[in-house]
């Protein structure tokens, strides 16, 4: 799954997004509430995307499953 804001894009591996435990973990670690859980699956909160502070907590929580893209830098990964 992928969702883009104006400045930040978030990509999450589809299998990880469907995993309730991973969804809960991402929701817990994000300081700006970019992630939510909907019916046990991960949801990216569109209105929160550009609030990303580039802290890498989501990437550290589930290595290799989340990519943060800096759209203001040509889509470069964080």
N, C-alpha and C positions, 0 to 999 in steps of 0.2 A: 504494500500500500504506500502511496505517496500523496502528500498534500503540500502545496506551496502557498506561502504568504507573499508579502511584497519583498521582504528581505531574506527570509529563511524558508527552506524547504526541509521536510522531514520524510525520510524513507524508512519503512519498517518491513523486514522480511515478512511475507504473507503468513507463513507457518507460525512465526513468533506472534504476529498480531492476533491469530486465532487461539493462542494459548492463554488460558485464564490466569495462570500463575505469572507469566511474563507481563501480561496486561496490568495485573495488580502491582507488580514490582515497578514498572515504568511510571504508573500513576503515583506511587509512593515517593519515588526519588526526585521527580521533576519539581523544582522550586516555583515554577510559574504556571503549573497546571496545563501543560500542553497536551497531556494524555488523560484519557478517561476510560472507564470500562462501561460497555453497553452490551447487555446480555452475555456477559462473560468474555467478550472479545474487546480488543483494543480499539479505541476511537481517538483520532487526532482532533483536537479542538481548534477549529479553523481560526477563531478570533484570538487565540493565544499564541499562534505560531511566531509572530514577530516580537513577542515578549521574550523569546529565547535569549538567555544570557551567555550562551556558549560555554556552559560549565562542564559538559561532557558526562554528567552523572548518568544520563540515559545510556550512553555508549558503554560506560564502565559497568553498568548494571547487567547488561545483556550483550557482551562483546560479539561483534560481527553481525548483530541483528538490526541495529539502528544506525542510520547515516544522517548527519546534519549537514545541510548544504547551504553555503553562503551565496545566495542568489545575487547579492550586490557585488560579488567577486567572480562572476561568470559561472556560478554553480559549483565552485570549489568545495570539496568536502572539508569538514572541520577536522 
